[in-house]
Amino acid sequence: SLLKNNIDYYNQLLLSSSTRNHFNYFDLHIPIDWLSYDRMHVHHHHRNEFSNLLLNYVNSLPVNQNMYITIRNRSPEAIYRRNKKRHFKLKMFQNNFTLRREISSFWSYIHLKNFLKYNGIRFGTLSIISKHLLYLRFNNIFNLRSADHALPMDIFDSIHFVQWFGHTR
């Protein structure tokens, strides 16, 4: 009897808490003879009745047919501002992981990208400055180190270009 009073008191507190904190609470009124020997779990003989009870409760809930899902898309200006900030941060981050190599004037952007892709060099961006300096920017130190190890200082000279160009033909 004391246990029953404690359970009833707990259920009252749970019900008041559910209304105060806006969550659903429901009492299935499970008969005592459905419980297993520990009096905490439903006995396996009554699982079907319990599942039917639960399904009936869920099916009896009112369904709001007028529920609209509103998807708020960002305005083009907001997307532009967000991307501008993101790209600026990425550019500043990539400046920390930059590899510089001298380059022959024979190498074009297309040749460079194909060469780096062929050799498995993962880079963020590349730029050629003053027609003789190549800057490779990476997103992390691991890609920078592997590229530094794989690309000798003279890899982009005219001799290597002729070898690469002959290899791709």
N, C-alpha and C positions, 0 to 999 in steps of 0.2 A: 504494500500500500504506500509506503514511503517512497519506494522507487517510482511508482505510478505518479505520485504527486510531483516528484522531481522532474519526471519526463513532461508532465503537463505544464509545469512552470517554465521549463526550457522551451517548449513549443510556443508558449505565450511570448516569451522574450524574443524568440526567433521571428514570430509574426510581426511584433512591433518594430523590430529592427529592419525587417524587410520593407515595411511601408516607409520607415524613416530614411532608409538608404536606397530606396528604389530598386530592389531586386525581388524576383518572384520566389515565393515560398508556397509549397503545397504539401498537404498531408494526405497520404494515400490510404490511411486507416487500414493498415495491414492487420489481419487477425493474429492473435498470439499463437494459434496452432500452426500458422504458416512458418513460424520462426524455427531455426535449427536449435540444436542443443545449447549453443552458446548464447542464444536469445539476442543476437546482434545481426545475424544474416538470415536470408530467406532460405528455407530448407529446399533441397534440390527437387523434392516431389512437387513443390508449389511454384516452380519457376514459370511455368506456362501461365498460371493464374496471375502471377505478379506481372509478367510482361503484358498480358491482356489488360490488367488494371492500369498500367502505365500508358499503354497505347490509347485506351479509352479516354484517359485524362487529357493526353496531348491532342487527340482528335476533337475533344469537346471545347478546346480553347478557341476563342473567337479570332478569326483571321481578318486582318485589315486589308481589304482589297484595294484601298486607295493609297497604299503605301508607295510613294514615289522615291526612287533612288536619284538623288541629285549628285551629279558629278561636276565638280567645279574645275573647269579648265583655267589655267592661268592665261592672262592676257598676253598677246605677243610682246608687249613692252616688258612685262614681268619676266617672261622667258628670256628675252634678250639681256636684261639686267643680270639675271641669275647666271646665264651662260658666260657673260662677259666677266663676271667675278670668278667663276669656276676656271675659265681658261687663263685668266691672269694668275690665279693661284698655282695652276698647273705649270705655267711658264716659269714662275719664280721657283717652284720646286724642281723643275727640270734643269734650271741653271746650276743647281748644286751638283748635278750628275752629268757633266759635259765632257766629251772626249774630242780632242782637236787633232786633226791630221792634215798634213800638206797634201794638196791634190793637183793633178795635172789638168790642163785645160781640156783634155780629151773626154774626161768623165762628165756626163750629164746627169741630171736628177734621175732620169729613168734608168740609166746604167747603174747608178749608185744604189737605187732601191732594189733593183733586180740582184745585184751583187750581194747586198746585205741579206736579202731574203734567201738567196741560194746558200749562203754561209750560216744561216740560222741566227743572225744577229737581230735581236729584238730591241728596237729603238723607239723613242717617242717622236722626236722631230729631227730633221736634218736641214742644215743651211750651208750655203757656200758663200764665203765672204771674200771679196776682192779677187775672185777667180782662182785663188790658190790656197785657201784655207777652208777645210770642211769642219763644221761643228756638228757633232752627233749628241743629241740630248736624250737622256734615259729617264725612266720613271723610278728606278731603284738602283741601289749600289751593286746588286748582283748582276744585272744586265750590263752595267758599266764595266765591271771587272772582267766578265767573260768576253766582252767586245775588246777591251784593252789587251787581253791575252791573245785573242784571235786575230787582231789587226796590227801587224807591224807598222812601224813609222812610215815605211816607204811603200805601203800596199797600194796606194792610189797614184803611183807614178805612171809614166807613159808605157813602160815595159810591162807592168802588170795589166794595164788596160789592153794592150795588144794581145796578151795571153787570154784575158777574160773574154775579149771580143771574139777571138778565134775559137774559144771554147763554146760560146753561145751559138755560133753559126752552125 
